[in-house]
Structures are given as C-alpha cells and as structure tokens.
Amino acid sequence: VYIQVYLITVSFVWIRGVSFTEEALFRFAMRRFSYVLKWAGVVIVISMLIVRLPLLLAYFMNIPDVLDYLPWERLVMSVLIILFSSVQISLVLHNENLPEAIRAHWLFLRQNAGRFGWFLLIAAMHFFLLMAADAIVRGAIADRTVALIIWKVIYVFARGLLTGWLLAAWVCLFRQCETGRINQESWIRY
C-alpha cells in the first residue's frame, strides 16, 4: 500500500510540475499513508471474508472443491477494487476520511463514467496483450531454462513498467477530471 501511495504522490507532483527531493516526497507519502490505511483495512477484511475464510473453514469442515471457489472470489475482489478505484487516490490527495472519499468516488463516477470506462478498457487491453505475449513466448521457449529465466526478467520489468505507466495515466485522468481541465486541453503536454 505504501508503494502505491508513493507512486501516486510521485505521479501527482510530476503532473503539477513541482520540484521535490526524494526525502521530502518520502515524508509526504508517509503522512498520506495513514489516511489510506483505512481503505486498505476494508479491502483486507473483505478479502479475508471472501477469499481466506473458505480456505480456513476447509481445515475444520468438509467443503468439497474449496479451491474451485477461489477464482470467483478473486474475481469479486478484483471487481470490487476496480469499482472503488478512485477511493485510494482521493485519500492520498485530499486528506479525507473514508466516508467522504467514498462519496467523492461515486460523484467522480457519475460525472466521468465514460472516461473511466475507456480507461479501464485501454488498461485491460494492455494487460491482455502483455499476458498474450507471455503465453506466446513461454510456448516458444518450451524447456530452455536460460531463455525462460531471461524472459521472466523481461516480463516482470515490462509488467512493472506498464503498471507504473497506467498508474500515472490514472492519476492524470483523475486530476484532470477533478479539476475540470479534461475538456479544456486537446493535446498532451510534456
């Protein structure tokens, strides 16, 4: 969670064009981290109830095919996190408490549902293409151990780069929608 807060903060100060030192940014992110912990706690509790509880109960009761339930629970958790995606960024950028951040999130979605949907579609397309490339390369590599290790390093780097880029794009979209600048600019400034 702290790494996400730090990356959101880095993206935000880059967008604003603020000069910063890593130490000052680290302290700023640590202060904001305490606000995000409330949301992280909610996500952890829901994850414990939906994903981990069936596994725990399987130790004490006979629950048939308990591992078959996990893909659906993980899908529910993913949908939940996507549906409430602006709560965390709102907590990072605004020092709000959790109920205010959830209200701000629903207001954001009502005003920017189309843009949010397009962002999700573009993000899903990028991750799908990365996963397809991974499957193709792994199939081509077969049993070549050195090539597989090299590909895994490249894949982890590519996935991290893609995730960081999409997080920065999400911060940019959120800030522009929030400040009303989304319709004012017709080109991207570097």
C-alpha positions in Angstrom: 0.0 0.0 0.0 2.8 2.4 0.8 4.4 1.8 -2.6 1.1 2.7 -4.3 0.8 5.8 -2.1 4.4 6.8 -3.0 3.8 6.2 -6.8 0.5 8.2 -6.7 2.4 11.0 -5.0 5.3 10.9 -7.5 2.8 11.0 -10.4 0.9 13.9 -8.8 4.0 16.1 -8.3 5.2 15.3 -11.8 1.8 16.4 -13.1 1.9 19.6 -11.1 5.5 20.3 -12.2 6.6 20.6 -8.6 10.3 20.1 -7.9 10.9 17.8 -5.0 13.6 15.8 -3.2 13.1 12.2 -2.5 13.3 12.7 1.2 10.6 15.4 1.2 8.4 13.2 -1.0 9.0 10.2 1.2 7.9 12.2 4.3 4.8 13.5 2.4 3.9 10.0 1.3 4.3 8.7 4.9 1.8 11.3 6.1 -0.7 10.4 3.4 -0.2 6.7 4.1 -2.1 6.9 7.4 -5.3 8.0 5.5 -5.1 5.2 3.0 -4.7 2.5 5.7 -8.4 2.8 6.5 -9.3 1.8 2.9 -6.6 -0.9 2.9 -8.2 -2.3 6.1 -11.6 -2.5 4.4 -10.1 -4.3 1.4 -8.2 -6.7 3.7 -11.3 -7.5 5.8 -13.4 -8.2 2.7 -10.6 -10.3 1.2 -10.4 -12.3 4.5 -14.1 -12.9 4.4 -14.4 -13.8 0.7 -11.1 -15.5 -0.2 -9.4 -16.7 3.0 -12.4 -17.8 5.1 -13.4 -20.7 2.8 -9.8 -21.9 2.9 -9.7 -21.7 6.7 -13.1 -23.4 7.1 -11.9 -26.2 4.9 -9.5 -27.2 7.6 -12.4 -27.8 10.1 -15.2 -28.8 7.8 -15.6 -30.9 4.7 -16.1 -28.3 2.0 -15.9 -30.0 -1.4 -13.7 -28.4 -4.0 -12.8 -25.4 -1.9 -10.0 -24.4 -4.3 -12.6 -24.2 -7.1 -14.3 -21.4 -5.2 -11.2 -19.2 -5.3 -11.3 -18.0 -8.9 -14.8 -16.5 -8.4 -13.9 -14.9 -5.1 -10.8 -13.4 -6.6 -12.9 -12.1 -9.5 -15.3 -10.5 -7.0 -12.3 -8.9 -5.2 -10.9 -7.6 -8.4 -14.3 -6.1 -9.5 -14.7 -4.5 -6.0 -11.3 -2.9 -6.2 -11.9 -1.6 -9.7 -15.4 -0.3 -8.8 -13.9 1.7 -5.9 -10.7 2.7 -7.7 -10.7 6.4 -7.0 -11.2 6.0 -3.2 -7.5 5.4 -2.6 -6.3 8.2 -4.8 -8.8 10.5 -3.2 -7.5 9.6 0.2 -3.9 10.2 -0.9 -4.6 13.6 -2.5 -7.2 15.1 -0.2 -6.7 14.0 3.4 -10.4 12.9 3.5 -11.8 10.4 5.8 -13.2 7.2 4.3 -16.9 8.0 4.1 -16.1 11.3 2.3 -13.7 9.6 -0.1 -16.4 7.0 -1.0 -18.9 9.8 -1.6 -16.3 11.6 -3.7 -15.7 8.4 -5.6 -19.4 8.0 -6.5 -19.6 11.6 -7.6 -16.5 11.1 -9.7 -18.0 8.0 -11.4 -21.3 9.8 -12.1 -19.5 12.7 -13.7 -16.9 10.7 -15.6 -18.3 7.3 -16.2 -17.4 7.3 -19.9 -13.8 8.3 -19.4 -13.5 5.8 -16.6 -14.9 3.0 -18.8 -12.5 3.9 -21.6 -9.5 4.0 -19.2 -10.5 0.5 -17.9 -10.9 -0.8 -21.5 -7.5 0.6 -22.5 -5.8 -0.8 -19.3 -7.4 -4.2 -19.8 -6.3 -4.3 -23.5 -2.7 -3.5 -22.5 -2.6 -6.2 -19.8 -4.3 -8.7 -22.1 -1.7 -8.1 -24.8 1.1 -8.4 -22.3 -0.3 -11.7 -21.0 -0.8 -13.0 -24.6 2.9 -12.1 -25.3 3.9 -14.0 -22.2 1.9 -17.1 -23.2 3.3 -17.0 -26.8 6.9 -16.6 -25.6 6.6 -19.3 -22.9 5.2 -21.6 -25.5 8.1 -20.9 -27.9 10.7 -21.2 -25.2 9.5 -24.6 -24.0 12.1 -26.3 -21.9 15.0 -23.9 -22.4 15.8 -22.8 -18.8 18.1 -19.9 -19.5 15.8 -18.4 -22.1 12.9 -18.8 -19.6 14.8 -17.0 -16.9 15.7 -14.2 -19.2 12.1 -13.9 -20.4 10.8 -13.9 -16.8 13.1 -11.0 -16.0 11.9 -9.1 -19.2 8.3 -9.9 -18.4 8.5 -8.7 -14.8 10.2 -5.5 -16.0 7.5 -5.0 -18.7 4.7 -5.6 -16.3 6.1 -3.2 -13.8 6.6 -0.5 -16.5 3.1 -1.0 -17.8 1.6 -0.9 -14.3 3.6 2.3 -13.4 2.6 3.9 -16.7 -1.1 3.1 -16.2 -1.0 4.3 -12.6 0.5 7.6 -13.8 -2.2 7.8 -16.5 -4.9 7.1 -13.9 -3.5 9.9 -11.7 -3.5 12.3 -14.7 -7.1 11.3 -15.7 -8.3 11.6 -12.1 -6.7 15.1 -11.6 -7.9 16.4 -14.9 -11.5 15.2 -14.3 -11.4 16.5 -10.8 -10.2 20.0 -11.7 -12.4 20.3 -14.8 -9.5 20.6 -17.1 -10.4 17.4 -19.0 -12.3 19.3 -21.7 -10.0 22.3 -21.9 -6.9 20.6 -23.4 -7.0 19.0 -26.8 -3.4 17.8 -26.8 -1.0 16.3 -24.3 1.6 18.5 -22.7 5.0 17.0 -21.9 
